[in-house]
Each structure stands twice: as structure tokens, then as C-alpha cells.
């Protein structure tokens, strides 16, 4: 998998609606979030997460001892178990 993390940050209040890359649910204006700036398959991206989804993603990565492949909506909001 061609993935490189460039940075991550905590956003206190979103200024625009976004969609969580983990659960694919809408994130409301004013809600807090986490973001990652990454290069994925030679494409620059900024990915947004609900805070609980970011924690779930980190848990899944830790338990798998390395990078994982997943897509938007593969997991429920805040859950470390996939929908499949």
C-alpha cells in the first residue's frame, strides 16, 4: 500500500460540512474533528474523522501491527469492527 502520513491535527470547530473518511457520516459545522494530511497512491489528500472514529482507526491499526486497507463507510461511527 502506498501511504504516507504528512501531518495530523485536532480541529476544534469545523467551518464547513465534511464527511468522515472512517464511517462516511456527515460532520456538522461547529463540531470538533481530527484530520490527517496524507499522500495515498501519489495523491495528496486531507482526510477528516469524527474524534471517536479516529480513535477506532488507531485501535485497528495498532491491533493489526501496521497499515490496513479500508474505505469510507467500511466501519460504523466510533467502531473498530468492520461492517462486513
N, C-alpha and C positions, 0 to 999 in steps of 0.2 A: 504494500500500500504506500503510495506516495503522499505523505502527510508531514507537514512541518508547522509546529506551533510558533508563532512570532510573538504574541503577547496575549494576555487576558486581563480583564478588569471588571470591577463592580460598578454597575450603573445605578445610581440612587433613584432616578426617575426618568423613564423613557419619555422622549419628546415626540416620538412618532409610534404608531402601532407597528409591532413586529410579530413574527411568528417564531415560536420556539423550535429550534432545529431538532430537539430530542422528541417532543411529544406532538409537534405540529399544531399546537393550540395557539390562538391569538393572544398576544401580550398587550394589555391596555396601556394607553398613555398614562404616565404618572406612576406606573408600577416599577418596582426595582427588578433588576435583571443582572445576568452575567454575560459577558461577551468574550469571544476569542477571535483573534485575527490569525488566520492560518493561510498556508499555501497547500492546496489539495489538487493533485494531478496538474501541477503547473498553473493553477488558477488561484488568484488572490481572493480571499473571502473573509467576511466578518460574520460570525455565527452568534446568534443570540439564544439564551437559555433562561427559563424560569430558574430562580435560585435553587429550588428543590430538584429540578431536572439536571442542573449542573452537578449537584451533589450525587445524584443517582448515576450519572455518566462516569464521574470519577470513581465511584464504587465499582462499577462494572469493569472499568479499565484496570483498576487495582486487582480485582479478583481474577482477571484473565492474564495478569502479568505482562501486559503490553497492549499495543494498539488493537482496536476492534473495528469491524466494519458494521455500519448501521446507517439507516436512512431516516429522514424526517417522519415521525409518526410510528416508528417501529416499537416505541416504548410508550407506556401511559405516563401521564404527568407525575413526576416525582418518583417513578418506579424503576427499579433495577432489573425487573423481569420483563422480557420482550413479550409483545402481543402474540407472537407466533406460537 
